Amino acid sequence: MSILYQQDGLSFLVRHSTTRQLYLAGYVPRSEWSEHPIEDLLGSFSENFADVIYGVEAPHTVLLPQLMTDGEDLDWTQTVLGQKANFSDASEELGMTMLAYLPDSDLARSNTESLVRRHHWALQLERLKASEAANFYVHVYNDAVHVMASKAGQWHLINSFPCANDSELIYHLGNCVEQLEWNRAETSIELSGLSARSYKDVIQPYFGNVKLFKPQEWSKVSSAMKDFDALAFATLLRL
């Protein structure tokens, strides 16, 4: 089972750990939560799961090399994040630490004694692996876009930006390419999210290759789940 705690709700899916066959996917909106949404979700299933991967979305995050992280002194994060970091996740595999700020309500509700709470950036980066060619992984939300950029086997940029329309999306992606000093014509984009299909044709002329997220690379989705929107669940399918 994989669970993603988001600001507006809980996304979850159930699949076979070996074959990656997807059995079930769902979403619990925040309006239906109790004070313990994770326990409620787990308790709604009659059997325990062999493995549960649990990620938390934290829009206000700073990413640092693990060697540079001092867990005792986080006062400086207030300048960067607007609030002092109160949630951290260190990835030994990546050699990176995510320092994030969560509102008190989310910090409390996302906490659970039964599961290890991971930052969704760390989970995504551990599973995607940095590409050799210039590549952007772009996930579009209702009012924001999350961008992860890799090249030469290294991650060069991970960030989120406010984004409400195609003009803002083109601006942010173009700005990221310029900051990295990459060639647009040689940069590929993998697009996912609620509006990914409508955005694909809009941004295609500005970059070398724009493709949609391929769910079959992460799970086997049966024809019985024809209404399942894999693009919207991309960040969860990668967990």
PyMOL commands that set and color helices and strands:
alter all, ss='L'
color gray80, all
select helices_A, chain A and resi 30-32+37-43+66-68+77-81+104-110+120-128+166-180+184-186+196-206+215-217+223-225+234-237
alter helices_A, ss='H'
color red, helices_A
select strands_A, chain A and resi 2-5+9-15+22-29+53-56+60-65+87-91+96-101+118-119+135-140+144-151+154-162+188-193+209-212
alter strands_A, ss='S'
color yellow, strands_A
deselect
rebuild
show_as cartoon
